[in-house]
Amino acid sequence: MVDEPGLLADISRQGREWALTHYTSHAVALRFLDVLEDYQNQSVVQEAVPV
């Protein structure tokens, strides 16, 4: 990092952008809704399969 003084700033900026993209309340809510939809779809499939 001594040889590349801007490297830390770039890593920090990219890390912040990644966190804001993946861990805002909106992003987390969308992933949660995806999980619920997958769970619901699995339940529907299981109900449709006769035992």
N, C-alpha and C positions, 0 to 999 in steps of 0.2 A: 504494500500500500504506500510505502514511502516513495517508490518509483512512480506511482500513479496517483497523484493527489486527488484527482476527481473521481476515482473509483469508489471511494466510500460514499460520496454524495450520490453517485449513480445507483449504487446498491440500496442505499436508504430510500431514494425516490421510488425505485422499482418495488421495493418491499412495501412501501406505503400504498402505492397504487394497487398492488396485489391484495393487500388487506382490505382496502376500501371496496374492491371489486367483489371479494368473496365473503366478507364478514360484516357488511353493513346490515342493519336490521332487515332491509328489503331483500338482500341476497339470502340471508338465513331463512327468512319466511318463505321465499320461493323454493328453497331446497326442502323445507319442512312440508310444504304442500305437495311436492313431488313424492316424498316418502309416503304421505297419506294416500295419495292417488295409487301408488304401487301397492300399498297394503290393501286398499279397497279392491283393486283389480285382482289380487290374489284371492281375496275372500270370495269374489264373484265366481272365479274359476273353480275354487274348491266346492262351492255350493252347487255348481253345475255338474260336477263329476259324481255319478252315483256310487255309493259305497256298498 
